[in-house]
Amino acid sequence: MLDNDVMWYWFTGTLLFGILECFVSGFIALGLAATCFVFGVLSNVSGIYKNLAAAHFLVLAAVIVTLFFVFGNRIFWGDRRLGLVTRLGLTSRDRIVGEVGVLCRSIVNGEGRVEAKGTVWKCAGEDAPAGTRVVVADILGNMLLVKRLEDH
């Protein structure tokens, strides 16, 4: 079964297209790699392989590339206005603004540290002692702008 030379040609094509996908975008090379893999598996079935032709490869490649392109772009690049981190739900401005936190380091001269959502952040706001409950008003880079909870 593994001594089939044609199968190894298809699997070599799979490997080469897979490597090519690392350098180009658009899922085309990945679709061609998947098609080569399918043909490599089918090359072991003697009755089927003898009936396969270039037209079959082209039709299957067109279908797979189209599916990869449509679903791959929808999954990985669904909303390009949002960053990748936001689309994956790792962080988001909307998830931190409005959260209540506690100052773990006093705000002195406008800067301190606040614990919000289980993470310690740099913060900016009116001077306040450690332990003060604050609400996140905005985010600027990696610094949270906070207000005392009583002022909110």
N, C-alpha and C positions, 0 to 999 in steps of 0.2 A: 504494500500500500504506500509506504513512504519512499519507494524507489521510483516513483513516477516523476520523470524530469519535467513534464509540463506543469505539474502541481508546483514544483519549486520555482519555475519561472513566474507563475502567478503570485506566489508568496513573496518573491523578490520584488515584484511590482508593488505589492502591498507595502513592503518595507520602504521602498524608495518614495512612493507617494506619501506615506506617513511622515517621512523625514521632510519632504517638500512642504507639507502642511505647516511645519514649524516656521517656515520662512515666508510663506504667502498667506493671505487671509481670504476668507470668503467660503471656506468649506469645500471648495472644488477638488483640491487634491485629496482631502479626506474622503470625499465621496468616491473618487476613483480608487483610492486604497480599499475601501469597503467592497467595491465591485470586483477588484482583483482578488480579494479574499474569498468572496462568494464563488468566483470561477475556479480558484484554487481548490476549494472544497469539492465543487462539482466535477473537477477533473479526475477525481478518484472513482466516480460512478461511470463505468465504461459506457453504458447505454446512453446516458445523457450527454457525456462529453463529446462523443462522436457527432452529435447533432448540433452542437453549439457553433455559432459563427460570429464573425465580427459584428454583424447587425445585432445579434443578441447582446453582445457586450455593450454596444453603443446605446441601445434602448435601456438596458438595466442601469448603465452609468448615468444616463440622462435622468432617470427616475430617482436614483439615489442622490445624485448631486442636487437635484431640485428639492428633495425632502430635507437634506442636510442644510441647504441654504435657507429655506423657509423657516424650518423649526429651529435651526441653530441660531439664526439671527434673532428670532423672536425670543428665545430663551436667554441668550447671552447679551443681546444689545436691544432689548425691548424698548426702552425709553432712554435715548442717548442724552437727554437733557439732565437726567439724574446721573450721578457718578456711579461707578461699578459698586463701590462700597454701599451706597444707598440702595441700589437695586437688590443687593444681596441681604439687606436689612442689618448690616453690622453696626452702622451708626447713622444718625439722621438728625438734622437740626430740629425737626418736628418732635423727635422723641426726647430731647433734652430740655428744650425751652418749655418753661412752665413747671418743671420738676422742682420739688422742695429738697434742699440740701442743708447740711450743717457745716459751718466753718470749722475746719480742723486746724487752721492757722489763722490768727487774727488778720484782718485786713488793715494794713498799716501803709499810709501814703498811697492808698488806692489799690494795693495788691495783696493777695493772700491765697489761701487754698481752701477748697470746698469739696466735700464728699457728696456726690450726687450720682444716682443710679449705680452705686457700688464702686465708683471710681473716684480717685482724688484728682481734681482739676486745678489749674491755676485759675484765679478769679480776679475780677476787678470790680470795684464798687466803693461805696462810702465806707469809711473806717468803721470797723465793728470788732468786738472781741471774739475769741474762739468760742465755739459752742452756740453761736447765734444761728437761728434758723433763717435761711434765705431762700428766695425763689430765683430760678434762672430766668433772666429777662431776655437774654440774647446770647449769641455765641459769635466770637470774633477770632477766627483761626482756631487755635487750640486753647483759647482763654474764654471762660464763661463770664458774662456780665451779670452780676447779681444785685438784688435789692433785698433789704430786710423784709421779712415776711409781714411784719406789722405795717410797713409802708405800702405793701402791694394791694 
